[in-house]
Amino acid sequence: MKRGKISDSILKRSVLNKIKINRNEVVKGAGSGEDCALFVPDAEESGSQMVALCTETIPFYTDEMITFGVYHIAGNMVASFAEPVALMVNPVLPEHTEETELRHIMEILQQTCDKMQMTIVGGHTELSAAVNEPVITLTGVGRRAIPAEREKQFAIRKREAGKEGTTNIAGELVMTGWVGLEGTVYLAKHGKDALLTRYPEKLIREATEFERYLPMLSTASGHVWDKVWLLHDVTRGGVFGALWELSLKAGTGLDVDLRKIPIRQETVEICEYFGVNPYTLLSGGCLMVVTEDGNELVEQLLEQGIPAVVVGYLTTGNDKIIRNGEEIRFLDRPGEDEIYRMRNLSQDHNC
């Protein structure tokens, strides 16, 4: 198996097929493309508020990746129509780790949780000979703010579209934010000296400050999502990976215009220098949103200061089409996470 997320086929064959839901409290469990598990504390109580749970393992140890991990937890919550509330932390540290390093990790986690209005409520910390650098796993806890009927309504719409013989499921795809911002921040910080040989310092400084956009989704008020069918956050694997996972989650195909996908010029320049594909680059802070009226949602998000644009729509069948002018290609199954190449690139450029 390759580094990073395991493939869909392995996930289904060796993980999901081994899991059985044996509690009535579980509303939604593990699944391809799912962001959170959902359960109700009391399955017998009508209208009981749901609890959302999700997990994130930080792919490698840097200050930025710890911060991004908390943002990913919050993004998973938002993508499940839930409000992030609490965080549990599980650092496994090498045997030689000093207490100052552990304190540093916790300070970064607490500072980021303060931004996201989340509380660290516990976890487990240990030193182990099994690791040669810190391995940090985060578990997020949230509360569901919107009823689960949203998914049922979407399922009905899909069936109706099939009967009508139409290709467009009336599910328009809206993307918030810009692709590759997290990866851009990482490369701008760790590749600064190399980038300065080609680009002005102003461009690199602006790129490092993109982190200010990453918590933006947590500021969206709940009513924005009232007419939304599905949400999926864009993190590892970039926008192409998120589109693939969203297609699995929705059980549909999709048709996307590559030229409409929003990208900052700083991201274009930095990715070109390092030979990185910005569309498969770490992109936390973005959401892929499925809604019946994309333009209406875009207007609502823009009113709240959240950049958004309609990039395509869902289709019947399984084809995942990416258009670039007259050129048409089919989206490939996600490969190894670009995040690991990013780390190697920064090391290769002595960053």
C-alpha beads as a LAMMPS data file, in Angstrom:
LAMMPS data file: protein, C-alpha beads

351 atoms
350 bonds

1 atom types
1 bond types

-500.0 500.0 xlo xhi
-500.0 500.0 ylo yhi
-500.0 500.0 zlo zhi

Masses

1 110.0

Atoms # bond

1 1 1 0.000 0.000 0.000
2 1 1 1.090 3.588 -0.688
3 1 1 1.578 6.346 1.838
4 1 1 -1.379 8.546 2.677
5 1 1 -5.058 7.715 2.437
6 1 1 -5.737 4.135 1.416
7 1 1 -7.584 3.594 -1.859
8 1 1 -11.380 3.329 -2.013
9 1 1 -11.194 -0.353 -2.933
10 1 1 -8.954 -1.227 0.038
11 1 1 -11.062 0.950 2.338
12 1 1 -14.243 -0.867 1.348
13 1 1 -12.706 -4.345 1.237
14 1 1 -10.596 -4.331 4.395
15 1 1 -12.167 -1.652 6.606
16 1 1 -15.784 -0.763 5.840
17 1 1 -16.859 -4.331 5.097
18 1 1 -15.582 -5.373 8.538
19 1 1 -17.673 -2.770 10.389
20 1 1 -21.222 -3.420 11.573
21 1 1 -23.534 -0.903 13.219
22 1 1 -24.967 -2.628 16.272
23 1 1 -26.333 0.348 18.198
24 1 1 -29.608 2.163 17.521
25 1 1 -28.029 5.454 18.578
26 1 1 -25.785 5.500 15.478
27 1 1 -27.378 7.604 12.723
28 1 1 -24.446 7.515 10.308
29 1 1 -21.272 5.472 10.588
30 1 1 -18.140 5.044 8.498
31 1 1 -18.412 5.384 4.712
32 1 1 -16.537 6.482 1.581
33 1 1 -16.359 10.261 1.442
34 1 1 -18.077 10.725 4.803
35 1 1 -16.702 13.538 6.965
36 1 1 -18.207 12.641 10.355
37 1 1 -20.021 9.885 12.181
38 1 1 -23.336 10.927 13.730
39 1 1 -25.217 9.523 16.693
40 1 1 -27.994 10.518 19.071
41 1 1 -27.432 10.150 22.821
42 1 1 -30.985 8.821 23.260
43 1 1 -32.364 6.890 20.287
44 1 1 -35.834 6.813 21.883
45 1 1 -36.095 10.574 22.366
46 1 1 -37.788 12.365 19.480
47 1 1 -35.834 15.357 18.158
48 1 1 -32.733 14.518 20.184
49 1 1 -29.749 16.584 19.038
50 1 1 -27.113 14.606 17.193
51 1 1 -23.445 14.393 18.146
52 1 1 -20.783 14.474 15.399
53 1 1 -17.392 12.757 15.661
54 1 1 -14.388 12.846 13.332
55 1 1 -10.677 12.007 13.440
56 1 1 -7.595 13.528 11.845
57 1 1 -4.011 12.228 11.984
58 1 1 -1.413 14.886 11.238
59 1 1 0.630 13.545 8.259
60 1 1 3.995 14.828 9.483
61 1 1 5.251 17.045 12.255
62 1 1 5.534 20.803 11.732
63 1 1 3.851 23.714 13.490
64 1 1 1.754 24.388 10.371
65 1 1 0.518 20.814 10.117
66 1 1 -0.614 20.837 13.752
67 1 1 -2.598 24.016 13.087
68 1 1 -4.020 22.628 9.841
69 1 1 -5.125 19.486 11.697
70 1 1 -7.451 21.505 13.928
71 1 1 -8.798 23.373 10.892
72 1 1 -9.483 20.029 9.188
73 1 1 -11.478 18.841 12.195
74 1 1 -13.572 22.017 12.094
75 1 1 -14.006 21.647 8.328
76 1 1 -15.247 18.090 8.713
77 1 1 -17.810 19.332 11.217
78 1 1 -19.043 22.117 8.950
79 1 1 -19.260 19.622 6.077
80 1 1 -21.552 17.494 8.238
81 1 1 -23.829 20.444 9.125
82 1 1 -22.400 20.359 12.647
83 1 1 -20.841 22.909 14.976
84 1 1 -17.321 22.025 16.228
85 1 1 -17.290 22.022 20.019
86 1 1 -14.437 19.997 21.515
87 1 1 -11.141 18.308 20.675
88 1 1 -9.374 15.254 22.069
89 1 1 -5.613 15.028 21.507
90 1 1 -3.476 11.881 21.207
91 1 1 0.251 12.682 20.785
92 1 1 2.598 9.680 20.527
93 1 1 6.134 11.027 20.935
94 1 1 9.620 9.522 20.453
95 1 1 11.336 8.324 23.615
96 1 1 13.912 11.136 23.560
97 1 1 11.310 13.936 23.470
98 1 1 11.835 16.757 25.967
99 1 1 8.944 18.203 27.965
100 1 1 9.436 21.554 26.227
101 1 1 8.466 19.942 22.902
102 1 1 5.237 18.561 24.323
103 1 1 4.467 21.963 25.820
104 1 1 5.061 23.568 22.406
105 1 1 2.634 21.159 20.706
106 1 1 -0.076 21.868 23.245
107 1 1 0.407 25.626 22.956
108 1 1 -0.149 25.482 19.187
109 1 1 -3.235 23.304 19.639
110 1 1 -4.687 25.618 22.279
111 1 1 -4.042 28.764 20.218
112 1 1 -5.774 27.226 17.203
113 1 1 -8.701 25.962 19.284
114 1 1 -9.127 29.485 20.653
115 1 1 -9.554 30.750 17.067
116 1 1 -12.138 28.042 16.320
117 1 1 -13.949 28.398 19.684
118 1 1 -13.226 24.760 20.511
119 1 1 -12.188 23.277 23.850
120 1 1 -9.564 20.595 24.412
121 1 1 -11.318 18.110 26.684
122 1 1 -8.817 15.256 27.006
123 1 1 -6.883 12.589 25.158
124 1 1 -3.859 10.402 25.743
125 1 1 -0.141 11.200 25.643
126 1 1 2.748 8.747 25.657
127 1 1 6.367 8.261 24.635
128 1 1 7.056 5.268 22.426
129 1 1 9.980 3.549 20.724
130 1 1 7.613 2.770 17.841
131 1 1 7.872 6.313 16.393
132 1 1 10.842 8.480 15.418
133 1 1 8.881 11.749 15.229
134 1 1 5.667 12.919 16.890
135 1 1 2.480 11.293 15.581
136 1 1 -0.555 13.347 16.595
137 1 1 -4.156 12.177 16.239
138 1 1 -7.044 14.566 16.855
139 1 1 -10.667 13.607 17.524
140 1 1 -13.296 16.280 17.102
141 1 1 -16.657 16.392 18.847
142 1 1 -19.504 18.553 17.584
143 1 1 -23.249 18.951 17.635
144 1 1 -25.492 18.653 14.629
145 1 1 -27.162 21.981 13.886
146 1 1 -29.339 20.930 10.925
147 1 1 -31.690 17.902 10.733
148 1 1 -30.573 14.770 8.877
149 1 1 -33.537 14.967 6.472
150 1 1 -31.232 16.870 4.097
151 1 1 -29.675 13.631 2.809
152 1 1 -33.117 12.021 2.394
153 1 1 -34.315 14.953 0.283
154 1 1 -31.265 14.630 -1.934
155 1 1 -31.872 10.885 -2.416
156 1 1 -35.437 11.621 -3.546
157 1 1 -34.175 14.244 -6.015
158 1 1 -31.715 11.744 -7.509
159 1 1 -34.470 9.186 -8.065
160 1 1 -36.676 11.824 -9.715
161 1 1 -33.855 12.878 -12.036
162 1 1 -33.353 9.273 -13.130
163 1 1 -37.036 8.861 -13.952
164 1 1 -37.043 12.110 -15.938
165 1 1 -34.108 10.900 -18.014
166 1 1 -32.171 14.085 -17.314
167 1 1 -28.386 14.239 -16.925
168 1 1 -28.271 17.188 -14.529
169 1 1 -29.543 16.175 -11.085
170 1 1 -30.329 19.834 -10.320
171 1 1 -27.465 19.712 -7.880
172 1 1 -25.136 22.591 -8.666
173 1 1 -21.582 22.525 -7.313
174 1 1 -20.411 25.608 -5.451
175 1 1 -16.846 25.980 -4.200
176 1 1 -15.894 28.306 -1.358
177 1 1 -12.453 29.822 -0.870
178 1 1 -9.457 29.058 -3.091
179 1 1 -7.647 25.820 -3.914
180 1 1 -4.288 24.971 -2.408
181 1 1 -4.085 27.653 0.297
182 1 1 -2.746 25.334 3.019
183 1 1 -0.122 23.888 0.701
184 1 1 0.794 27.380 -0.464
185 1 1 1.331 28.522 3.136
186 1 1 3.549 25.505 3.857
187 1 1 5.675 25.895 0.720
188 1 1 5.992 29.676 1.140
189 1 1 7.270 29.251 4.707
190 1 1 9.538 26.247 4.207
191 1 1 10.650 27.175 0.682
192 1 1 11.144 30.903 1.217
193 1 1 14.894 31.028 0.465
194 1 1 14.471 29.061 -2.753
195 1 1 11.446 31.093 -3.860
196 1 1 13.301 34.384 -3.281
197 1 1 15.648 33.463 -6.137
198 1 1 12.714 33.946 -8.559
199 1 1 9.905 35.926 -6.894
200 1 1 9.693 39.207 -4.932
201 1 1 9.461 39.002 -1.164
202 1 1 6.012 40.654 -1.255
203 1 1 4.518 37.662 -3.123
204 1 1 5.979 35.182 -0.643
205 1 1 4.889 37.233 2.369
206 1 1 1.323 37.425 1.055
207 1 1 1.321 33.648 0.498
208 1 1 2.415 32.942 4.074
209 1 1 -0.458 35.118 5.303
210 1 1 -3.098 33.027 3.508
211 1 1 -3.581 31.192 6.801
212 1 1 -5.961 33.985 7.821
213 1 1 -8.504 32.586 5.354
214 1 1 -8.463 29.003 6.667
215 1 1 -10.889 29.429 9.628
216 1 1 -13.316 31.411 7.458
217 1 1 -15.953 28.681 7.109
218 1 1 -16.613 28.645 10.845
219 1 1 -17.939 32.204 10.533
220 1 1 -20.797 31.244 8.167
221 1 1 -24.167 31.480 9.893
222 1 1 -26.328 28.348 9.919
223 1 1 -29.120 29.657 7.675
224 1 1 -26.691 29.767 4.726
225 1 1 -26.898 25.974 4.538
226 1 1 -30.717 25.777 4.649
227 1 1 -31.056 24.879 0.947
228 1 1 -27.895 22.799 0.674
229 1 1 -28.033 19.090 -0.193
230 1 1 -24.486 18.016 0.618
231 1 1 -21.177 19.459 1.838
232 1 1 -17.636 18.101 1.598
233 1 1 -14.447 19.770 2.799
234 1 1 -11.362 20.037 0.592
235 1 1 -8.199 18.915 2.416
236 1 1 -5.699 16.218 1.469
237 1 1 -5.704 15.359 -2.201
238 1 1 -6.829 18.897 -3.037
239 1 1 -9.903 19.811 -5.037
240 1 1 -9.561 16.797 -7.363
241 1 1 -9.482 14.440 -4.389
242 1 1 -12.473 16.216 -2.842
243 1 1 -14.477 15.992 -6.081
244 1 1 -13.795 12.250 -6.250
245 1 1 -14.871 11.759 -2.627
246 1 1 -17.943 13.964 -3.064
247 1 1 -18.981 11.871 -6.060
248 1 1 -18.733 8.732 -3.908
249 1 1 -20.633 10.403 -1.069
250 1 1 -23.400 11.579 -3.421
251 1 1 -23.516 8.382 -5.491
252 1 1 -23.437 10.445 -8.698
253 1 1 -21.217 11.657 -11.486
254 1 1 -20.170 15.275 -11.913
255 1 1 -19.307 17.855 -14.569
256 1 1 -16.866 20.612 -13.532
257 1 1 -15.338 23.564 -15.398
258 1 1 -11.666 23.735 -14.400
259 1 1 -11.429 27.408 -15.407
260 1 1 -14.064 28.346 -12.818
261 1 1 -12.228 26.750 -9.889
262 1 1 -10.838 29.719 -7.876
263 1 1 -7.071 29.887 -7.407
264 1 1 -4.782 32.673 -6.166
265 1 1 -1.939 33.844 -8.394
266 1 1 0.535 33.300 -5.559
267 1 1 -0.496 29.632 -5.499
268 1 1 0.018 29.364 -9.260
269 1 1 3.521 30.859 -9.068
270 1 1 4.697 28.824 -6.070
271 1 1 3.287 25.551 -7.427
272 1 1 4.955 26.214 -10.779
273 1 1 8.323 26.719 -9.059
274 1 1 8.108 23.470 -7.089
275 1 1 6.414 21.460 -9.861
276 1 1 3.311 20.808 -7.743
277 1 1 -0.211 20.408 -9.118
278 1 1 -2.326 23.023 -7.266
279 1 1 -5.494 20.983 -7.867
280 1 1 -4.116 18.074 -5.820
281 1 1 -2.547 20.300 -3.176
282 1 1 -3.625 20.492 0.484
283 1 1 -6.632 22.836 0.432
284 1 1 -8.195 23.165 3.873
285 1 1 -10.529 26.131 4.265
286 1 1 -12.483 25.186 1.114
287 1 1 -15.849 23.472 0.808
288 1 1 -17.543 21.744 -2.105
289 1 1 -21.262 22.439 -1.746
290 1 1 -24.193 20.803 -3.560
291 1 1 -27.323 22.941 -3.767
292 1 1 -30.316 23.343 -6.034
293 1 1 -29.635 27.044 -6.701
294 1 1 -25.907 27.738 -6.824
295 1 1 -26.147 31.439 -7.647
296 1 1 -28.428 32.115 -4.685
297 1 1 -26.019 30.379 -2.318
298 1 1 -23.052 32.263 -3.779
299 1 1 -24.809 35.579 -3.098
300 1 1 -25.535 34.576 0.509
301 1 1 -21.929 33.530 1.127
302 1 1 -20.518 36.674 -0.466
303 1 1 -22.728 38.775 1.816
304 1 1 -20.942 37.123 4.757
305 1 1 -17.515 37.787 3.248
306 1 1 -16.938 34.195 2.110
307 1 1 -15.753 33.935 -1.523
308 1 1 -17.709 31.348 -3.537
309 1 1 -18.430 30.422 -7.155
310 1 1 -20.467 27.836 -9.091
311 1 1 -17.979 25.402 -10.704
312 1 1 -20.250 22.655 -12.105
313 1 1 -23.080 20.282 -11.300
314 1 1 -23.853 16.671 -10.374
315 1 1 -24.949 14.190 -13.039
316 1 1 -26.619 10.812 -13.269
317 1 1 -24.233 7.915 -13.866
318 1 1 -20.658 7.675 -12.621
319 1 1 -18.637 9.808 -15.073
320 1 1 -16.531 12.482 -13.371
321 1 1 -15.855 15.044 -16.111
322 1 1 -13.396 17.936 -15.878
323 1 1 -13.667 20.516 -18.687
324 1 1 -10.906 22.931 -19.659
325 1 1 -12.204 24.894 -22.634
326 1 1 -12.682 22.420 -25.470
327 1 1 -10.615 19.793 -23.669
328 1 1 -12.503 17.129 -21.701
329 1 1 -10.890 14.666 -19.288
330 1 1 -12.213 12.170 -16.773
331 1 1 -11.185 12.612 -13.165
332 1 1 -8.677 9.978 -12.059
333 1 1 -8.834 8.035 -8.832
334 1 1 -6.746 10.001 -6.277
335 1 1 -3.132 8.857 -5.994
336 1 1 -0.639 9.401 -3.200
337 1 1 -1.332 12.518 -1.173
338 1 1 0.558 15.539 -2.546
339 1 1 1.309 16.457 1.045
340 1 1 4.190 13.959 1.207
341 1 1 5.735 15.344 -1.984
342 1 1 5.508 18.800 -0.425
343 1 1 7.623 17.676 2.487
344 1 1 10.224 16.100 0.198
345 1 1 10.297 19.225 -1.971
346 1 1 11.044 21.470 0.978
347 1 1 13.849 19.126 2.064
348 1 1 15.272 18.869 -1.483
349 1 1 15.431 22.678 -1.703
350 1 1 17.220 22.894 1.667
351 1 1 14.264 24.718 3.197

Bonds

1 1 1 2
2 1 2 3
3 1 3 4
4 1 4 5
5 1 5 6
6 1 6 7
7 1 7 8
8 1 8 9
9 1 9 10
10 1 10 11
11 1 11 12
12 1 12 13
13 1 13 14
14 1 14 15
15 1 15 16
16 1 16 17
17 1 17 18
18 1 18 19
19 1 19 20
20 1 20 21
21 1 21 22
22 1 22 23
23 1 23 24
24 1 24 25
25 1 25 26
26 1 26 27
27 1 27 28
28 1 28 29
29 1 29 30
30 1 30 31
31 1 31 32
32 1 32 33
33 1 33 34
34 1 34 35
35 1 35 36
36 1 36 37
37 1 37 38
38 1 38 39
39 1 39 40
40 1 40 41
41 1 41 42
42 1 42 43
43 1 43 44
44 1 44 45
45 1 45 46
46 1 46 47
47 1 47 48
48 1 48 49
49 1 49 50
50 1 50 51
51 1 51 52
52 1 52 53
53 1 53 54
54 1 54 55
55 1 55 56
56 1 56 57
57 1 57 58
58 1 58 59
59 1 59 60
60 1 60 61
61 1 61 62
62 1 62 63
63 1 63 64
64 1 64 65
65 1 65 66
66 1 66 67
67 1 67 68
68 1 68 69
69 1 69 70
70 1 70 71
71 1 71 72
72 1 72 73
73 1 73 74
74 1 74 75
75 1 75 76
76 1 76 77
77 1 77 78
78 1 78 79
79 1 79 80
80 1 80 81
81 1 81 82
82 1 82 83
83 1 83 84
84 1 84 85
85 1 85 86
86 1 86 87
87 1 87 88
88 1 88 89
89 1 89 90
90 1 90 91
91 1 91 92
92 1 92 93
93 1 93 94
94 1 94 95
95 1 95 96
96 1 96 97
97 1 97 98
98 1 98 99
99 1 99 100
100 1 100 101
101 1 101 102
102 1 102 103
103 1 103 104
104 1 104 105
105 1 105 106
106 1 106 107
107 1 107 108
108 1 108 109
109 1 109 110
110 1 110 111
111 1 111 112
112 1 112 113
113 1 113 114
114 1 114 115
115 1 115 116
116 1 116 117
117 1 117 118
118 1 118 119
119 1 119 120
120 1 120 121
121 1 121 122
122 1 122 123
123 1 123 124
124 1 124 125
125 1 125 126
126 1 126 127
127 1 127 128
128 1 128 129
129 1 129 130
130 1 130 131
131 1 131 132
132 1 132 133
133 1 133 134
134 1 134 135
135 1 135 136
136 1 136 137
137 1 137 138
138 1 138 139
139 1 139 140
140 1 140 141
141 1 141 142
142 1 142 143
143 1 143 144
144 1 144 145
145 1 145 146
146 1 146 147
147 1 147 148
148 1 148 149
149 1 149 150
150 1 150 151
151 1 151 152
152 1 152 153
153 1 153 154
154 1 154 155
155 1 155 156
156 1 156 157
157 1 157 158
158 1 158 159
159 1 159 160
160 1 160 161
161 1 161 162
162 1 162 163
163 1 163 164
164 1 164 165
165 1 165 166
166 1 166 167
167 1 167 168
168 1 168 169
169 1 169 170
170 1 170 171
171 1 171 172
172 1 172 173
173 1 173 174
174 1 174 175
175 1 175 176
176 1 176 177
177 1 177 178
178 1 178 179
179 1 179 180
180 1 180 181
181 1 181 182
182 1 182 183
183 1 183 184
184 1 184 185
185 1 185 186
186 1 186 187
187 1 187 188
188 1 188 189
189 1 189 190
190 1 190 191
191 1 191 192
192 1 192 193
193 1 193 194
194 1 194 195
195 1 195 196
196 1 196 197
197 1 197 198
198 1 198 199
199 1 199 200
200 1 200 201
201 1 201 202
202 1 202 203
203 1 203 204
204 1 204 205
205 1 205 206
206 1 206 207
207 1 207 208
208 1 208 209
209 1 209 210
210 1 210 211
211 1 211 212
212 1 212 213
213 1 213 214
214 1 214 215
215 1 215 216
216 1 216 217
217 1 217 218
218 1 218 219
219 1 219 220
220 1 220 221
221 1 221 222
222 1 222 223
223 1 223 224
224 1 224 225
225 1 225 226
226 1 226 227
227 1 227 228
228 1 228 229
229 1 229 230
230 1 230 231
231 1 231 232
232 1 232 233
233 1 233 234
234 1 234 235
235 1 235 236
236 1 236 237
237 1 237 238
238 1 238 239
239 1 239 240
240 1 240 241
241 1 241 242
242 1 242 243
243 1 243 244
244 1 244 245
245 1 245 246
246 1 246 247
247 1 247 248
248 1 248 249
249 1 249 250
250 1 250 251
251 1 251 252
252 1 252 253
253 1 253 254
254 1 254 255
255 1 255 256
256 1 256 257
257 1 257 258
258 1 258 259
259 1 259 260
260 1 260 261
261 1 261 262
262 1 262 263
263 1 263 264
264 1 264 265
265 1 265 266
266 1 266 267
267 1 267 268
268 1 268 269
269 1 269 270
270 1 270 271
271 1 271 272
272 1 272 273
273 1 273 274
274 1 274 275
275 1 275 276
276 1 276 277
277 1 277 278
278 1 278 279
279 1 279 280
280 1 280 281
281 1 281 282
282 1 282 283
283 1 283 284
284 1 284 285
285 1 285 286
286 1 286 287
287 1 287 288
288 1 288 289
289 1 289 290
290 1 290 291
291 1 291 292
292 1 292 293
293 1 293 294
294 1 294 295
295 1 295 296
296 1 296 297
297 1 297 298
298 1 298 299
299 1 299 300
300 1 300 301
301 1 301 302
302 1 302 303
303 1 303 304
304 1 304 305
305 1 305 306
306 1 306 307
307 1 307 308
308 1 308 309
309 1 309 310
310 1 310 311
311 1 311 312
312 1 312 313
313 1 313 314
314 1 314 315
315 1 315 316
316 1 316 317
317 1 317 318
318 1 318 319
319 1 319 320
320 1 320 321
321 1 321 322
322 1 322 323
323 1 323 324
324 1 324 325
325 1 325 326
326 1 326 327
327 1 327 328
328 1 328 329
329 1 329 330
330 1 330 331
331 1 331 332
332 1 332 333
333 1 333 334
334 1 334 335
335 1 335 336
336 1 336 337
337 1 337 338
338 1 338 339
339 1 339 340
340 1 340 341
341 1 341 342
342 1 342 343
343 1 343 344
344 1 344 345
345 1 345 346
346 1 346 347
347 1 347 348
348 1 348 349
349 1 349 350
350 1 350 351
